[in-house]
Amino acid sequence: MFSNREVTLEAVSKDLRRTPSDVVVVGVAAGADGPVLLDSPLGARNAEAVGSTLRSLGITGAVDQLHRLPGFPELGAPVLALAGVGKVDADGSPRPEALRRAAGSAVRQLAGTDTVVLALPAPGEQEVAAVAEGAALGAYSYTELKSATSDGVRSNVRRAVILSPAAGTRGAQRALERAGVLGAAVNSARTLVNMPPSHLYPEVFADAARELVKGLPIKATVWDEKRLAKDGFGGILAVGQGSARPPRLVKLEYVPARAARAGREAGSVHLVGKGITFDTGGISIKPAAQMDQMKSDMAGAATVLSAVTAAARLGLGVGVTAWLCIAENMPSGTAQRPADVITIRGGRTVEVLNTDAEGRLVMADGIAAASEEAPGAIIDVATLTGAALIALGTRTAGIMGDEAVTGPLLEAARAAGEPAWPMPLPEELRAGLDSATADIANVGDRPGGMLSAAIFLREFVGDRPDGTPIPWAHLDIAGPAFNTGSPYGYTPKQGTGSTVRTLVSYLEALAEGASA
C-alpha cells in the first residue's frame, strides 16, 4: 500500500568530485536588478561565466524555475541545474521556506534522476533542515496504480546530498533525521489521500492505520460498526449507514515514558481527524462535476494519523492520541435523511438538515470521545467546508478556537512554512444552529459557513475535571489538502499532506516546554 520509496538524505562539506552525482543544483535569486547566482561550489571563473549569461538564457530566479546546463569538472556531475529561489533578504540570503521550496521544486522536476546534490546556500543547521525537508517532500510521486509502461511514469530522485559547511555536525545529522521522518509522514498522508475510493474505504483505512503504526510505541484500537453502536457513536454510524462498507473509528495512543510519569492525560494532546473516504453528499447529493475530488475528504484523518506516527518516530516527550473518524457517505435506501435526529456520543441530539454536512457529525463523536479523557488540548483537523475555500483560497488553512491553542498552532504553521490564518467564532452565529426538534442542527445560516461549522464542533468539546473547558482548536484544511492545479514548490498534484508538519512543530514546541 505504501510502496513509494523515500529519498535518502545526506550532507557533505567536501569537494564534490568526491561525491559523484547526476545533477548539481545551484540557486538563483530574483534580485532587484535581475537574476543573481547565489553562493555555489563553482570556481570563480565558471561562476562569473554562468552569472553573466543568466539574462540571455531567460533565467530570472523566479520560484519553480529550473534550467539545466552542462556541468563543470569541479561539480563531479554532468549537469548543472539552476533553481529559482525567488526574492531574498537584504543580505542576499534566502529564508528557510524559500530554500525548502527551491529544493523541493528542483527534486520534483528532476524525477528520474538517481543522485542530486543540492548546493543551495546552507551555512548552518537551520538551512540544512530546510533544504533536506524540501528534498524529502519534493521526491514524492504516486504511481502505484500505473502500469510500468504508462507514459509519464518516472522514478523519484533516490538520493539527495546537501552541500553545507555544517555537514558532519550533530545538529545537521539531527536535521537530516527529522527531515526524513517528516517526509515519510507527509508522504504517507499524501498516498492515503491519493488512493481511489475503490481501494481505500473505512475498513481498509483502519487496516492502513494499524500497518503504519506497527513497530512503534503506539496502541491501536478499532471500533467496527457493532462496537460503534454499542458505545453510542451515533454520528459516525449515521453517516456510514448508507454505504455497503460500514464505518470505523480508530484510536491511536502514543504515551512516552516521560509523559506517563508526568500524568497520562493532563499534558497530552488529542487529535481528531475527519475520515470520509468518499463523500457523495448522501441524500443531499453533490453535483457530478468535481465529485471525484471527494476521495480527499479523509485528509484530516490521514493528517492526524501521520502526525502521531511522526511524534512516535521522533520520540517526542508529549502524549499524543489520534482519533480517526472514518465513514463513506453514500445515498441509498438505508442512508440518513434530512430531518433525521441522531444521538452523538455522550447523549446530545442533532437534527440533520443536510446530509452533505456529514463531516461535523463524525467529528462530533470523535471530539466527545476525546473529551472524556480530559486531555490538555484537543485539535481537530478536517476538510470541513467549501466556505473555507471561498474565504481563504486553496493554499491557506483556517484556524479557529481557543487562543491558548490557536496561538501556538499559528506559530507552528509559520515555522513549518504552511500558510494558515486565524478566523473568529462570532457568538451570533450560534443561534443559526438552533433546532426545534433536537439539541442542535447540523447546519446554520449560509453566511459564515466555515465559522458556524466550527461553532457546531465546539458544542461537543467537554470540560476538565475542574469544570473549565478543555482548550480546543479547529483546522479547516478544505483548501490546502488537495491540489487540483499544477505542482509547485515541494507540493505535488492531488494530495498535499497539508498541516502534518504544522502539527508536528506544535507537538515539538509543547514537548520542549514540558522538558524545560
TORVO-595145 format. One record per residue (C-alpha): x negated, y, z negated; residue in one letter. Coordinates in steps of 0.5 Angstrom, whole numbers, plus 500, padded with zeros to 3 digits. Layout:
// residues N
X/Y/Z/a
...
// end
This chain:
// residues 516
500/500/500/m
494/505/498/f
489/503/504/s
487/510/505/n
479/510/504/r
477/515/499/e
471/519/502/v
464/518/498/t
462/525/495/l
454/526/494/e
450/532/492/a
443/533/495/v
438/539/494/s
432/537/498/k
430/537/506/d
436/535/510/l
431/531/514/r
431/526/508/r
439/526/509/t
441/524/516/p
448/525/518/s
452/526/524/d
454/534/522/v
452/539/518/v
457/544/516/v
455/552/515/v
459/557/513/g
461/564/517/v
465/569/513/a
469/574/516/a
465/581/515/g
468/588/515/a
463/589/521/d
464/582/525/g
462/575/523/p
457/573/518/v
453/567/518/l
452/565/510/l
446/562/507/d
444/556/510/s
439/551/511/p
437/553/518/l
430/556/519/g
429/564/519/a
428/564/527/r
434/559/528/n
439/563/523/a
437/569/527/e
439/566/534/a
445/563/531/v
448/569/528/g
446/573/534/s
451/569/538/t
457/569/534/l
461/574/537/r
459/571/544/s
462/564/542/l
468/567/540/g
467/566/532/i
470/570/527/t
469/567/521/g
477/566/520/a
480/561/516/v
480/554/519/d
476/556/525/q
471/550/526/l
466/551/532/h
461/545/534/r
454/547/537/l
448/542/538/p
444/541/532/g
437/543/530/f
431/539/527/p
431/542/520/e
438/539/519/l
437/532/520/g
443/532/525/a
445/532/532/p
451/537/531/v
451/544/527/l
459/546/525/a
460/553/524/l
466/553/519/a
470/560/517/g
471/561/510/v
475/568/511/g
473/574/507/k
468/574/502/v
467/578/496/d
463/585/496/a
456/581/494/d
458/576/500/g
459/570/496/s
466/566/498/p
471/565/492/r
472/558/490/p
478/557/493/e
475/560/500/a
470/554/499/l
475/549/497/r
479/551/504/r
473/551/508/a
470/544/506/a
477/541/507/g
478/544/513/s
471/542/516/a
472/535/513/v
479/534/516/r
477/537/523/q
471/532/523/l
475/526/522/a
472/520/526/g
465/522/523/t
461/518/518/d
457/523/514/t
458/530/514/v
453/535/510/v
457/541/507/l
451/546/507/a
456/552/504/l
454/557/499/p
454/552/493/a
449/555/488/p
452/553/482/g
456/547/479/e
463/551/480/q
461/552/487/e
459/544/488/v
466/543/485/a
470/547/490/a
466/544/496/v
467/537/493/a
474/538/492/e
476/541/499/g
472/535/502/a
476/530/498/a
482/533/500/l
481/534/507/g
479/527/508/a
486/524/507/y
490/521/513/s
496/517/513/y
495/512/519/t
498/505/515/e
503/504/520/l
500/506/526/k
497/500/531/s
490/500/532/a
490/502/539/t
495/508/537/s
493/515/540/d
490/520/535/g
488/515/530/v
481/516/527/r
478/514/521/s
477/519/516/n
470/522/514/v
467/517/510/r
461/520/506/r
461/528/504/a
454/531/502/v
454/537/498/i
447/541/499/l
446/545/493/s
440/547/488/p
445/545/482/a
444/537/485/a
442/532/480/g
444/536/474/t
449/533/469/r
454/539/471/g
454/537/478/a
455/530/477/q
461/531/473/r
464/536/478/a
463/530/483/l
466/525/479/e
472/530/477/r
473/531/485/a
473/524/486/g
479/523/481/v
483/529/483/l
482/527/491/g
485/520/489/a
490/522/485/a
493/528/490/v
492/523/496/n
496/517/492/s
502/522/492/a
501/524/499/r
501/517/501/t
508/516/497/l
511/522/500/v
509/520/507/n
512/513/506/m
518/512/510/p
525/510/506/p
525/503/510/s
518/502/506/h
519/506/499/l
525/505/496/y
527/505/488/p
524/498/487/e
518/499/491/v
517/506/488/f
517/503/481/a
512/497/483/d
507/502/486/a
507/506/480/a
505/499/476/r
500/498/481/e
497/505/481/l
496/505/473/v
493/497/473/k
487/497/469/g
488/504/466/l
490/505/459/p
497/507/461/i
503/503/458/k
508/502/464/a
516/501/462/t
521/500/468/v
529/500/467/w
533/497/472/d
540/498/473/e
542/493/468/k
538/497/463/r
540/504/465/l
547/502/464/a
546/499/457/k
541/505/455/d
546/510/458/g
542/513/463/f
549/516/467/g
545/521/472/g
540/516/475/i
546/511/475/l
551/515/478/a
546/518/484/v
544/511/486/g
551/508/486/q
552/509/493/g
546/505/495/s
545/498/496/a
538/499/493/r
539/500/486/p
535/506/482/p
530/505/477/r
527/509/471/l
519/508/470/v
516/511/463/k
508/511/463/l
505/513/457/e
497/515/456/y
495/516/449/v
488/516/448/p
485/515/441/a
484/522/440/r
491/524/441/a
493/518/437/a
489/520/431/r
492/527/431/a
499/525/432/g
502/521/437/r
507/526/440/e
506/533/436/a
501/535/441/g
503/531/447/s
506/533/454/v
512/529/457/h
512/530/465/l
519/529/468/v
519/528/476/g
525/527/481/k
524/521/485/g
530/521/490/i
527/516/495/t
531/519/501/f
537/524/500/d
543/524/505/t
546/528/500/g
551/523/499/g
559/524/500/i
557/532/500/s
552/529/506/i
547/534/509/k
547/536/517/p
543/531/521/a
537/536/523/a
531/535/519/q
534/530/515/m
528/525/516/d
524/530/512/q
528/528/506/m
524/522/505/k
520/527/501/s
525/528/496/d
521/524/491/m
515/528/491/a
516/530/484/g
516/523/481/a
509/522/485/a
506/528/483/t
507/526/475/v
505/519/477/l
499/522/480/s
497/527/474/a
498/522/469/v
493/517/472/t
488/522/473/a
489/524/466/a
487/517/464/a
481/516/469/r
478/523/466/l
479/521/459/g
483/527/457/l
484/527/450/g
491/529/450/v
497/524/450/g
501/524/457/v
507/521/458/t
511/521/465/a
518/519/467/w
519/517/474/l
527/518/475/c
528/514/482/i
534/513/486/a
536/513/493/e
542/518/494/n
547/515/500/m
554/515/502/p
558/509/501/s
565/506/498/g
561/506/492/t
558/513/492/a
560/518/487/q
565/523/489/r
565/531/488/p
570/532/482/a
567/525/478/d
565/526/471/v
558/523/469/i
555/522/462/t
548/523/461/i
543/520/456/r
545/523/450/g
552/524/451/g
553/530/455/r
558/530/460/t
557/533/467/v
562/535/473/e
559/533/479/v
562/538/484/l
557/537/489/n
553/530/490/t
548/534/494/d
545/537/487/a
543/530/485/e
536/531/483/g
538/535/477/r
543/529/475/l
537/524/475/v
532/529/472/m
537/531/466/a
537/524/464/d
529/524/464/g
529/530/460/i
534/528/455/a
530/521/454/a
523/525/454/a
526/530/448/s
528/524/444/e
520/523/443/e
520/531/441/a
513/532/445/p
509/538/444/g
512/540/451/a
516/538/457/i
514/540/464/i
519/537/470/d
517/537/477/v
522/537/483/a
523/538/490/t
530/541/487/l
533/547/491/t
533/549/498/g
534/556/495/a
526/556/493/a
524/556/500/l
528/562/501/i
525/565/495/a
518/563/496/l
517/560/502/g
514/554/504/t
507/554/500/r
509/557/493/t
512/553/487/a
517/557/483/g
515/556/475/i
521/557/470/m
522/556/463/g
518/558/456/d
512/563/456/e
508/558/452/a
508/553/457/v
509/557/464/t
503/562/462/g
498/556/461/p
501/553/468/l
500/559/472/l
493/560/469/e
492/553/471/a
495/554/478/a
490/560/479/r
484/555/477/a
487/550/482/a
488/554/488/g
495/552/488/e
500/558/489/p
505/559/484/a
510/564/482/w
514/566/475/p
521/566/476/m
526/569/471/p
532/565/468/l
538/570/467/p
543/569/462/e
549/571/466/e
548/565/471/l
549/560/465/r
557/562/466/a
557/559/473/g
556/552/471/l
562/552/466/d
567/546/468/s
574/546/466/a
573/538/465/t
566/537/463/a
561/540/458/d
557/543/464/i
558/543/472/a
552/541/476/n
552/547/481/v
553/554/480/g
554/560/484/d
550/560/490/r
546/567/489/p
540/565/485/g
541/557/486/g
534/556/484/m
535/559/478/l
541/556/476/s
539/549/477/a
533/551/472/a
538/553/467/i
542/547/468/f
536/543/467/l
534/547/460/r
541/545/457/e
538/538/456/f
532/540/453/v
532/538/446/g
529/540/439/d
523/539/435/r
524/536/428/p
524/543/425/d
530/545/430/g
526/549/434/t
527/548/442/p
521/544/445/i
517/548/449/p
519/547/457/w
517/549/464/a
520/547/471/h
517/547/477/l
521/547/483/d
516/545/489/i
521/544/495/a
517/549/499/g
510/546/498/p
511/539/497/a
512/537/504/f
508/541/510/n
513/541/516/t
508/545/520/g
500/544/523/s
495/542/518/p
491/548/514/y
485/548/510/g
485/542/506/y
492/541/507/t
495/535/512/p
501/535/515/k
507/532/511/q
506/530/504/g
501/535/501/t
500/533/493/g
502/540/491/s
501/541/484/t
498/535/482/v
491/539/481/r
495/544/477/t
498/539/472/l
491/536/471/v
488/543/470/s
493/545/465/y
492/538/461/l
485/539/461/e
485/546/458/a
490/543/453/l
485/538/451/a
479/543/451/e
484/547/446/g
485/541/442/a
478/539/441/s
475/546/440/a
// end
